[in-house]
Amino acid sequence: MTARIIDGKALAQQVRERIAGEVAQLRDERGVTPGLAAVLVGEDPASQVYVGMKHRASEAAGLRSQQRVLAADTGQSELEELVAQLNEDDEVDGILVQLPLPDHLDPGPVQELIAPAKDVDALNPYTAGRLAVGDPTFLSCTPYGVLEILAHAGVELAGSHVVIVGRSNLVGRPLSVMMTLKGRDATVTVAHSRTRDLAGVCRTADVVVAAAGRIGLITADMVRPGATVIDVGTNRDDDGKLVGDVDFAGVVEVAGAITPVPGGVGPMTVAMLLQNTLEAARARRGLPRR
């Protein structure tokens, strides 16, 4: 048995094309062009790549895209002042502060400062709290992308057992809540480095989501035959190659469906950031959301 490869890159292109059409309609009918501001502090190569990808995708979809690049030695107060300015800028509908920040900066106060109406990266505690009580404003971009991938692949979540390996605030925690909301109705186990018999836990899953940040953590013997495997990992191996948390070569022979790295979840994360920005632009003007 060889798993079906879920092409996240192709799906992301479809989503971006739909967003571009909706942005054009919003501009033509309402004179509104959604705006996304991305803040990058320092010269981290990976962050530069990610911000550049988001900038190009935004412009291709017809969004107004700003890049604010600050020096690596920027102080906390200077960064927070910029965020406060973007909060007040009416041409900015979404604000993204690229993580990780340099070690001397505390991301917590920065994320709390982002106006909830512009929190398209869904990292403000208010946004997380709304999700926790089942009334979300914005969905975290990577988990949102995972849900879109599963829906596109025809994976039925209702009644399914999902094991999420990883409990970060970026992926594991918000995704676990999203999957249990009414309408999705999955039964979710959040596993992590302290989970006893991780392999045995994973083998009980209809869907395994690998989001621990460890190369090759999920191996073929940890996957029930026919299960769906979503690899959220973005790691660099010794040769500098981008690889996931799943031993793809082994698991592809066992799973029913699997996302590759690269070309799986990553492109969908960017697409859902654009979706959130479009929704922010609509909501800030009292227009119906998607």
C-alpha positions in Angstrom: 0.0 0.0 0.0 1.3 3.4 -0.9 -0.3 6.5 0.5 -2.0 9.2 -1.5 0.2 12.3 -1.5 -1.8 15.4 -0.5 -0.5 18.3 -2.6 -0.7 21.3 -0.3 1.1 23.5 -2.9 -1.7 23.0 -5.5 -4.4 23.5 -2.9 -2.8 26.7 -1.7 -2.7 28.0 -5.3 -6.5 27.4 -5.6 -7.1 29.2 -2.3 -4.9 32.1 -3.3 -6.7 32.4 -6.6 -10.1 32.5 -4.8 -8.8 35.1 -2.4 -7.6 37.2 -5.3 -11.0 37.1 -6.9 -12.7 38.2 -3.6 -10.1 40.9 -3.0 -10.8 42.3 -6.5 -14.5 42.2 -5.9 -14.1 44.0 -2.5 -11.9 46.7 -4.2 -14.3 47.2 -7.1 -17.5 47.2 -5.1 -16.4 48.9 -1.9 -13.1 50.6 -2.8 -11.3 48.6 -0.1 -8.0 46.9 -0.6 -7.0 44.7 2.4 -3.6 45.6 3.9 -1.1 43.3 5.6 1.9 44.7 7.5 4.7 42.2 8.3 7.3 43.2 10.9 10.8 41.6 10.7 13.4 42.2 13.4 17.0 41.3 12.5 18.5 39.2 9.7 17.5 35.6 10.5 17.7 33.9 7.1 14.6 31.7 7.6 12.5 34.6 8.8 13.6 36.6 5.8 12.5 33.8 3.5 9.1 33.5 5.2 8.4 37.2 5.2 9.4 37.4 1.6 7.0 34.6 0.7 4.2 36.3 2.5 4.9 39.6 0.8 4.9 38.1 -2.7 1.8 36.1 -2.0 0.0 39.1 -0.7 0.9 41.2 -3.7 -0.1 38.4 -6.1 -3.5 38.2 -4.4 -4.0 42.0 -4.7 -3.5 42.9 -1.1 -1.6 45.9 0.0 1.6 44.6 1.5 4.0 46.4 3.9 7.3 45.1 5.1 8.7 46.8 8.2 12.3 45.7 8.7 14.0 46.6 12.0 17.6 46.2 13.0 18.6 43.2 15.2 19.4 45.5 18.1 16.0 47.2 18.1 14.7 47.7 21.6 11.5 46.4 23.1 9.9 49.9 23.3 10.8 50.7 19.7 9.2 47.5 18.5 6.1 48.0 20.6 5.9 51.6 19.3 5.8 50.4 15.7 3.1 47.9 16.5 1.1 50.7 18.2 1.5 52.8 15.0 0.3 49.9 12.8 -2.7 49.5 15.1 -3.7 53.1 14.3 -3.0 52.8 10.5 -6.4 52.5 8.8 -4.7 51.0 5.7 -3.5 48.1 7.7 -6.0 45.3 8.3 -3.6 42.6 9.5 -0.4 42.8 11.5 2.2 40.0 11.6 5.3 40.1 13.8 7.6 37.4 12.5 8.9 35.0 15.1 11.4 34.2 16.5 12.5 37.6 17.7 16.1 38.2 18.8 16.8 36.9 22.2 16.7 40.2 24.0 13.1 40.9 22.9 10.0 39.5 24.7 7.4 38.4 22.2 4.6 38.2 24.8 3.9 41.9 25.3 4.2 42.5 21.5 1.6 39.9 20.7 -0.7 41.3 23.4 -0.3 44.8 21.9 -1.5 43.8 18.5 -5.1 45.0 18.1 -7.4 41.9 18.2 -9.2 43.2 15.1 -5.9 43.0 13.2 -4.5 39.8 14.9 -4.4 37.8 11.7 -1.6 35.5 13.1 -4.0 34.7 16.0 -1.4 35.0 18.8 -3.0 37.7 20.9 -4.3 36.1 24.2 -7.7 37.6 23.4 -7.8 35.7 20.1 -6.7 32.5 21.8 -9.3 32.9 24.5 -12.1 33.4 22.0 -11.1 30.2 20.3 -11.0 28.4 23.7 -14.6 29.3 24.4 -15.7 28.2 21.0 -16.3 31.6 19.5 -13.2 32.3 17.4 -12.3 35.5 15.6 -9.3 34.4 13.7 -7.9 30.9 13.4 -4.1 30.3 13.7 -2.8 30.1 10.2 -1.0 26.8 10.3 -3.8 24.9 12.1 -6.3 26.6 9.8 -4.2 25.3 6.9 -4.3 21.8 8.3 -8.1 21.9 8.5 -8.4 23.0 4.9 -6.1 20.2 3.8 -8.1 17.6 5.6 -11.4 19.0 4.2 -9.9 19.1 0.7 -8.7 15.5 1.1 -12.1 14.3 2.1 -11.0 13.2 5.6 -14.0 13.0 7.9 -13.2 14.4 11.3 -16.5 13.8 13.1 -16.1 10.8 15.4 -12.5 10.3 14.3 -9.6 10.0 16.7 -6.9 12.5 16.0 -3.5 12.4 17.7 -1.5 15.7 17.6 2.1 15.2 18.5 3.2 18.6 19.8 1.6 21.1 22.2 2.9 24.5 21.0 0.8 27.6 21.0 1.4 28.0 17.3 0.1 24.6 16.2 -0.7 21.8 18.7 -2.9 23.7 21.3 -5.0 25.7 18.9 -5.5 22.8 16.5 -6.7 20.6 19.3 -9.4 23.1 20.1 -10.4 23.7 16.5 -10.9 20.0 15.8 -13.2 19.5 18.8 -15.5 22.4 18.0 -19.0 21.5 16.9 -19.2 20.8 13.2 -15.8 19.1 13.3 -16.4 16.9 16.3 -13.1 15.0 16.4 -11.8 13.2 19.5 -8.4 14.6 20.1 -5.3 13.4 22.0 -2.5 15.8 22.4 0.8 13.9 22.8 4.2 15.3 23.5 7.7 14.3 24.7 6.5 13.1 28.1 3.7 10.9 26.6 4.0 7.2 27.7 4.2 4.8 24.7 4.0 7.5 22.1 4.1 4.9 19.3 1.1 3.0 20.8 -0.9 6.2 21.2 -0.2 7.2 17.6 -1.3 3.7 16.3 -4.8 4.3 17.7 -5.3 7.4 15.5 -7.3 7.8 12.3 -5.3 11.0 11.8 -1.8 11.8 13.0 -0.6 15.4 13.0 3.2 15.6 13.6 4.1 19.1 15.0 6.9 18.5 17.4 9.9 19.9 15.5 11.9 16.6 15.6 13.2 15.1 12.4 11.8 11.7 11.6 9.9 11.4 14.9 6.9 9.6 13.4 8.0 6.3 11.9 6.1 3.6 10.0 5.6 1.4 13.0 3.7 4.3 14.7 1.0 4.6 12.1 -2.1 2.5 11.7 -2.4 1.2 8.2 -4.7 3.6 6.2 -4.4 6.5 8.6 -4.0 10.0 7.4 -0.7 11.7 8.4 -0.2 15.5 8.4 3.4 16.6 8.7 3.7 20.1 10.1 7.4 19.8 10.8 9.9 22.3 9.2 13.4 21.2 10.1 16.8 21.4 8.4 18.8 18.2 8.2 22.6 18.0 8.2 22.7 18.8 4.5 20.4 21.9 4.9 17.5 20.1 3.3 14.0 21.0 4.5 12.4 17.9 6.1 9.5 17.2 8.3 8.7 15.3 11.6 7.7 12.2 9.6 9.9 9.5 8.2 8.3 10.0 4.8 9.9 7.1 3.0 8.7 4.6 5.6 5.3 6.1 6.5 4.2 6.6 2.8 4.1 2.8 2.6 1.7 2.5 5.5 -0.6 5.6 5.6 -3.7 6.1 3.5 -2.8 9.7 2.8 0.1 11.9 3.7 1.4 15.5 3.3 5.0 16.0 2.1 7.6 18.4 3.3 8.1 20.7 1.5 4.8 21.2 -0.4 2.3 20.2 2.2 1.2 22.4 5.1 3.7 25.2 4.6 2.0 26.8 1.5 -1.4 26.5 3.2 -0.1 28.5 6.2 0.6 31.5 3.9 -2.7 31.1 2.1 -4.6 31.2 5.4 -2.8 34.3 6.5 -4.1 36.0 3.4 -7.6 34.6 4.2 -7.4 36.0 7.7 -6.3 39.4 6.3 -9.3 39.5 3.9 -11.6 38.6 6.7 -10.1 41.3 8.9 -10.7 43.9 6.2 -14.3 42.9 5.9 -15.0 42.7 9.6 -13.4 46.1 10.3 -15.9 47.7 7.9 -18.9 45.8 9.1 -19.1 43.6 6.0 -20.1 39.9 6.2 -17.2 37.4 6.7 -16.7 34.2 4.8 
